[in-house]
Amino acid sequence: MEILKEAQAFEDSKMSHMSTSDRVVASREAKRLILAINEIYKETQDPELMDVMKRLTAKKKKIEVRLKGRPDKG
């Protein structure tokens, strides 16, 4: 499947030394991939797809933490 190849390429890409706009693009790309894989998962219920979505979500969260900053402890 093409979407899984894209997801693998996204996972393998380096996220260091990114500009803010690069992070925004990467976050949107992660969201697009997750939603596309989710549509396939709804039909197949393949646990491997769930694992891919979890890994992408973890990477997306790391990107978003760098975008938004860590919340103050309060």
C-alpha positions in Angstrom: 0.0 0.0 0.0 1.3 3.4 -0.9 0.1 5.1 2.3 2.2 2.7 4.4 5.3 3.5 2.3 4.6 7.2 2.9 4.2 6.6 6.6 7.5 4.6 6.8 9.3 7.5 4.9 7.8 10.0 7.4 8.9 7.8 10.4 12.4 7.5 9.0 12.8 11.3 8.3 15.0 13.3 10.6 13.2 16.0 12.6 16.3 17.9 13.9 17.1 21.4 12.7 13.6 22.1 11.4 12.2 25.6 11.1 8.8 26.4 12.6 7.2 26.2 9.2 8.8 22.8 8.6 7.4 21.6 11.8 3.9 22.8 10.9 4.1 21.0 7.6 5.4 17.8 9.3 2.6 17.9 11.8 0.0 18.3 9.1 1.6 15.4 7.1 1.5 13.2 10.1 -2.2 14.0 10.7 -3.0 13.2 7.0 -1.2 9.9 7.2 -2.9 8.9 10.5 -6.3 9.7 9.1 -5.7 7.8 5.9 -4.4 4.8 7.7 -7.4 5.0 10.1 -9.8 4.7 7.2 -8.1 1.5 6.1 -8.0 0.2 9.7 -11.8 0.7 10.0 -12.3 -1.8 7.2 -9.5 -4.3 8.0 -9.0 -4.1 11.8 -5.4 -5.0 11.1 -3.4 -4.6 14.4 -0.3 -3.7 12.4 -2.0 -0.6 11.1 -2.8 0.4 14.7 0.9 0.1 15.6 1.8 2.4 12.7 -0.8 4.9 13.7 0.5 4.9 17.3 4.1 5.5 16.2 3.0 8.3 13.9 1.0 9.9 16.7 4.0 9.7 19.0 6.2 11.5 16.5 3.4 14.1 15.8 3.1 14.8 19.5 6.9 15.4 19.8 6.7 17.9 16.9 3.8 19.7 18.4 5.5 20.0 21.8 8.3 21.8 20.0 5.8 24.0 18.2 3.7 25.0 21.2 6.3 24.7 23.9 6.0 22.8 27.1 3.2 23.9 29.4 4.3 25.6 32.7 4.1 23.5 35.8 1.7 25.0 38.0 
